[in-house]
Amino acid sequence: MSIHPDIVKAFAPTGTLRASINLGNPILANRDPQTGEPFGVSIDLARAFAKRLGTPLELVVFDAAGKSVEAVSDERADFGFFAVDPKRGETIAFTSPYVLIEGFYLVRDDSPIRSNAQVDDVRHRVAVGKGSAYDLFLTRELKAAEIVRAPTSPTVVQTFIDQQLDVAAGVKQQLEADAAKVGGLRLLDERFMVIRQAMGVAKHRGEAAATELRTFVEEMKRSGFVADALARHGIQGASVAPNE
């Protein structure tokens, strides 16, 4: 399909479409250990969107969600892949979500904490990835527990262990993988949030650009592209968000 030149210019004013990629969420993006190249669902969508616009693609890679958001807001990238959050929505125009991911709590086997309701206690310290969707959500929701911010989401469990914290919060799959390596840890029985992963563009790029990105995401879900990408990369525990 033909995209209006003004929309292409809004997305890629430099002539190259720059996608902000967050490697802090392993469900959506990883780095190949042999080549060092990023791969994953986010990268597949970025390439498809660049093809749609008819522009070259540059991947601007970060190790944490907060840095990835800032890159789009600060014009160092043209669009990105983020968990929908009201704070981020002050500067980012989100699409509807394309993937839904569960957030869980992790504790030690001998912890007296058995349910989510017990986490928010003045005696507890909770590890989260700085600037992650969990950080933003729990900063609003937890009233008594102290939040301790790890540098990135993949370092949450190590921070939890090193600082002898009470709870670690994050992507279920990441926590499960870390728990299997460390041992002596367990997930609580229920999720504390559902993360709505969407694409986003800075609001000052204009409503036409935001609308184009929203249309793209709906088409990628409806066509089966997102489901195929999840299957191709062997992603478990994430589901395609419904069309809106």
GIWOUR-V742026 format. One record per residue. N is the residue number from 1. RES is the residue in three letters. SS is DSSP state (2 for helix, 1 for strand, 0 for the rest). PSI is psi in degrees with one decimal (999 if undefined). OMEGA is omega in whole degrees, 0 to 359 (none if undefined). Layout:
BEGIN
n->{N & N}
res->{RES & RES}
ss->{SS & SS}
psi->{PSI & PSI}
omega->{OMEGA & OMEGA}
END
This chain:
BEGIN
n->{1 & 2 & 3 & 4 & 5 & 6 & 7 & 8 & 9 & 10 & 11 & 12 & 13 & 14 & 15 & 16 & 17 & 18 & 19 & 20 & 21 & 22 & 23 & 24 & 25 & 26 & 27 & 28 & 29 & 30 & 31 & 32 & 33 & 34 & 35 & 36 & 37 & 38 & 39 & 40 & 41 & 42 & 43 & 44 & 45 & 46 & 47 & 48 & 49 & 50 & 51 & 52 & 53 & 54 & 55 & 56 & 57 & 58 & 59 & 60 & 61 & 62 & 63 & 64 & 65 & 66 & 67 & 68 & 69 & 70 & 71 & 72 & 73 & 74 & 75 & 76 & 77 & 78 & 79 & 80 & 81 & 82 & 83 & 84 & 85 & 86 & 87 & 88 & 89 & 90 & 91 & 92 & 93 & 94 & 95 & 96 & 97 & 98 & 99 & 100 & 101 & 102 & 103 & 104 & 105 & 106 & 107 & 108 & 109 & 110 & 111 & 112 & 113 & 114 & 115 & 116 & 117 & 118 & 119 & 120 & 121 & 122 & 123 & 124 & 125 & 126 & 127 & 128 & 129 & 130 & 131 & 132 & 133 & 134 & 135 & 136 & 137 & 138 & 139 & 140 & 141 & 142 & 143 & 144 & 145 & 146 & 147 & 148 & 149 & 150 & 151 & 152 & 153 & 154 & 155 & 156 & 157 & 158 & 159 & 160 & 161 & 162 & 163 & 164 & 165 & 166 & 167 & 168 & 169 & 170 & 171 & 172 & 173 & 174 & 175 & 176 & 177 & 178 & 179 & 180 & 181 & 182 & 183 & 184 & 185 & 186 & 187 & 188 & 189 & 190 & 191 & 192 & 193 & 194 & 195 & 196 & 197 & 198 & 199 & 200 & 201 & 202 & 203 & 204 & 205 & 206 & 207 & 208 & 209 & 210 & 211 & 212 & 213 & 214 & 215 & 216 & 217 & 218 & 219 & 220 & 221 & 222 & 223 & 224 & 225 & 226 & 227 & 228 & 229 & 230 & 231 & 232 & 233 & 234 & 235 & 236 & 237 & 238 & 239 & 240 & 241 & 242 & 243 & 244}
res->{MET & SER & ILE & HIS & PRO & ASP & ILE & VAL & LYS & ALA & PHE & ALA & PRO & THR & GLY & THR & LEU & ARG & ALA & SER & ILE & ASN & LEU & GLY & ASN & PRO & ILE & LEU & ALA & ASN & ARG & ASP & PRO & GLN & THR & GLY & GLU & PRO & PHE & GLY & VAL & SER & ILE & ASP & LEU & ALA & ARG & ALA & PHE & ALA & LYS & ARG & LEU & GLY & THR & PRO & LEU & GLU & LEU & VAL & VAL & PHE & ASP & ALA & ALA & GLY & LYS & SER & VAL & GLU & ALA & VAL & SER & ASP & GLU & ARG & ALA & ASP & PHE & GLY & PHE & PHE & ALA & VAL & ASP & PRO & LYS & ARG & GLY & GLU & THR & ILE & ALA & PHE & THR & SER & PRO & TYR & VAL & LEU & ILE & GLU & GLY & PHE & TYR & LEU & VAL & ARG & ASP & ASP & SER & PRO & ILE & ARG & SER & ASN & ALA & GLN & VAL & ASP & ASP & VAL & ARG & HIS & ARG & VAL & ALA & VAL & GLY & LYS & GLY & SER & ALA & TYR & ASP & LEU & PHE & LEU & THR & ARG & GLU & LEU & LYS & ALA & ALA & GLU & ILE & VAL & ARG & ALA & PRO & THR & SER & PRO & THR & VAL & VAL & GLN & THR & PHE & ILE & ASP & GLN & GLN & LEU & ASP & VAL & ALA & ALA & GLY & VAL & LYS & GLN & GLN & LEU & GLU & ALA & ASP & ALA & ALA & LYS & VAL & GLY & GLY & LEU & ARG & LEU & LEU & ASP & GLU & ARG & PHE & MET & VAL & ILE & ARG & GLN & ALA & MET & GLY & VAL & ALA & LYS & HIS & ARG & GLY & GLU & ALA & ALA & ALA & THR & GLU & LEU & ARG & THR & PHE & VAL & GLU & GLU & MET & LYS & ARG & SER & GLY & PHE & VAL & ALA & ASP & ALA & LEU & ALA & ARG & HIS & GLY & ILE & GLN & GLY & ALA & SER & VAL & ALA & PRO & ASN & GLU}
ss->{0 & 0 & 0 & 0 & 2 & 2 & 2 & 2 & 2 & 2 & 2 & 0 & 0 & 0 & 0 & 1 & 1 & 1 & 1 & 1 & 1 & 1 & 0 & 0 & 0 & 0 & 0 & 0 & 0 & 1 & 1 & 0 & 0 & 0 & 0 & 0 & 0 & 1 & 1 & 0 & 2 & 2 & 2 & 2 & 2 & 2 & 2 & 2 & 2 & 2 & 2 & 2 & 2 & 0 & 0 & 1 & 1 & 1 & 1 & 1 & 1 & 1 & 0 & 0 & 2 & 2 & 2 & 2 & 2 & 2 & 2 & 2 & 2 & 0 & 0 & 0 & 0 & 0 & 1 & 1 & 1 & 1 & 1 & 0 & 0 & 0 & 0 & 2 & 2 & 2 & 0 & 1 & 1 & 1 & 0 & 0 & 0 & 0 & 1 & 1 & 1 & 1 & 1 & 1 & 1 & 1 & 1 & 1 & 0 & 0 & 0 & 0 & 0 & 0 & 0 & 2 & 2 & 2 & 0 & 0 & 0 & 0 & 0 & 0 & 1 & 1 & 1 & 1 & 1 & 0 & 0 & 0 & 2 & 2 & 2 & 2 & 2 & 2 & 2 & 2 & 2 & 0 & 0 & 0 & 0 & 1 & 1 & 1 & 1 & 1 & 0 & 0 & 2 & 2 & 2 & 2 & 2 & 2 & 2 & 2 & 2 & 2 & 0 & 0 & 0 & 0 & 1 & 1 & 1 & 1 & 1 & 2 & 2 & 2 & 2 & 2 & 2 & 2 & 2 & 2 & 2 & 2 & 0 & 0 & 1 & 1 & 1 & 0 & 0 & 0 & 0 & 0 & 1 & 1 & 1 & 1 & 1 & 1 & 1 & 1 & 1 & 1 & 2 & 2 & 2 & 0 & 2 & 2 & 2 & 2 & 2 & 2 & 2 & 2 & 2 & 2 & 2 & 2 & 2 & 2 & 2 & 2 & 0 & 0 & 2 & 2 & 2 & 2 & 2 & 2 & 2 & 2 & 0 & 0 & 0 & 0 & 0 & 1 & 1 & 1 & 0 & 0 & 0 & 0}
psi->{154.8 & 126.3 & 136.0 & 135.4 & -32.3 & -34.6 & -41.2 & -44.1 & -36.2 & -37.3 & -36.9 & 67.4 & -22.1 & -7.7 & -14.8 & 132.2 & 119.3 & 115.6 & 125.7 & 119.2 & 126.3 & 111.7 & -0.7 & -11.0 & 97.7 & -14.8 & -32.2 & -26.1 & 139.3 & 173.4 & 130.4 & 123.9 & -24.4 & -48.6 & -21.6 & -0.5 & 139.7 & 146.8 & 160.9 & -176.4 & -43.4 & -42.7 & -39.6 & -43.8 & -39.5 & -43.0 & -39.2 & -37.2 & -38.7 & -40.1 & -40.0 & -40.0 & -16.7 & 34.8 & 156.8 & 156.7 & 135.6 & 130.2 & 120.1 & 107.5 & 137.1 & 162.0 & 1.5 & 149.5 & -41.7 & -41.2 & -36.7 & -41.2 & -45.5 & -35.3 & -38.5 & -43.0 & -32.9 & 8.7 & 17.3 & -9.2 & 159.9 & -26.7 & 170.5 & -170.7 & 112.4 & 156.0 & 134.0 & 129.0 & 140.5 & -38.7 & -46.9 & -31.2 & -7.3 & -30.7 & -16.9 & 133.1 & 115.6 & 150.4 & 179.8 & 160.4 & 149.4 & -22.6 & 143.8 & 131.4 & 142.8 & 138.7 & 132.3 & 164.1 & 145.0 & 136.9 & 172.9 & 156.2 & -36.9 & 9.7 & 141.7 & -8.5 & 119.2 & -16.3 & 161.3 & -36.4 & -23.2 & -11.0 & -42.9 & 79.2 & 141.9 & -20.1 & -9.2 & 144.3 & 131.5 & 124.3 & 133.3 & 160.5 & 128.1 & 125.5 & 2.5 & 170.5 & -34.2 & -41.2 & -50.8 & -43.7 & -48.9 & -27.2 & -34.6 & -36.6 & -36.1 & 125.5 & -24.9 & -42.9 & 152.1 & 133.7 & 128.4 & 122.3 & 116.6 & 156.3 & -39.0 & 165.3 & -40.9 & -13.4 & 7.4 & -48.5 & -38.6 & -39.4 & -43.0 & -43.2 & -49.5 & -38.2 & 6.2 & 51.7 & 173.5 & -31.2 & 144.9 & 138.3 & 137.4 & -166.3 & 130.5 & -47.0 & -39.3 & -44.8 & -41.6 & -43.4 & -43.5 & -39.5 & -37.5 & -34.6 & -40.3 & -45.5 & 157.0 & 18.7 & 156.3 & 150.7 & 146.6 & 164.2 & -15.6 & 151.8 & 152.0 & -11.7 & 159.7 & 123.6 & 124.7 & 98.8 & 123.6 & 173.9 & 156.4 & 153.0 & 148.0 & 136.4 & -31.2 & -3.9 & -10.8 & 155.2 & -32.9 & -39.4 & -43.7 & -40.8 & -40.6 & -41.5 & -39.0 & -43.0 & -43.3 & -47.6 & -42.9 & -40.6 & -37.8 & -34.6 & -47.7 & -35.5 & -13.6 & 0.9 & -46.1 & -43.9 & -42.6 & -38.7 & -42.9 & -43.6 & -43.5 & -37.1 & 7.0 & 34.3 & 126.5 & 148.1 & 5.6 & 146.6 & 152.8 & 130.3 & 149.0 & 153.1 & 149.0 & 999}
omega->{182 & 179 & 181 & 182 & 180 & 178 & 176 & 180 & 179 & 181 & 187 & 182 & 179 & 184 & 176 & 180 & 183 & 181 & 176 & 185 & 179 & 178 & 180 & 177 & 187 & 177 & 188 & 183 & 177 & 176 & 180 & 184 & 179 & 186 & 184 & 182 & 176 & 175 & 178 & 183 & 180 & 182 & 178 & 179 & 179 & 180 & 179 & 180 & 176 & 177 & 179 & 180 & 181 & 182 & 170 & 181 & 172 & 177 & 178 & 195 & 179 & 181 & 182 & 183 & 182 & 179 & 180 & 178 & 181 & 181 & 178 & 180 & 184 & 176 & 175 & 174 & 187 & 176 & 181 & 186 & 189 & 168 & 180 & 179 & 182 & 180 & 178 & 181 & 176 & 181 & 185 & 172 & 183 & 165 & 166 & 180 & 174 & 179 & 175 & 184 & 182 & 173 & 183 & 172 & 177 & 177 & 174 & 180 & 184 & 179 & 176 & 180 & 182 & 183 & 179 & 183 & 182 & 185 & 186 & 183 & 183 & 180 & 189 & 173 & 188 & 179 & 175 & 174 & 183 & 177 & 181 & 177 & 180 & 177 & 182 & 182 & 184 & 174 & 178 & 192 & 182 & 184 & 185 & 182 & 178 & 177 & 177 & 188 & 172 & 182 & 180 & 178 & 179 & 179 & 183 & 184 & 178 & 176 & 177 & 181 & 185 & 183 & 179 & 180 & 186 & 186 & 170 & 181 & 179 & 177 & 184 & 185 & 178 & 179 & 179 & 180 & 179 & 180 & 179 & 180 & 187 & 184 & 178 & 182 & 178 & 174 & 170 & 193 & 184 & 177 & 175 & 175 & 170 & 182 & 180 & 182 & 184 & 168 & 182 & 178 & 179 & 184 & 182 & 173 & 174 & 182 & 180 & 178 & 180 & 180 & 179 & 180 & 178 & 179 & 179 & 182 & 179 & 179 & 180 & 176 & 185 & 183 & 184 & 182 & 183 & 178 & 179 & 180 & 177 & 180 & 182 & 181 & 175 & 183 & 178 & 174 & 174 & 182 & 176 & 178 & 179 & 176 & 178 & none}
END
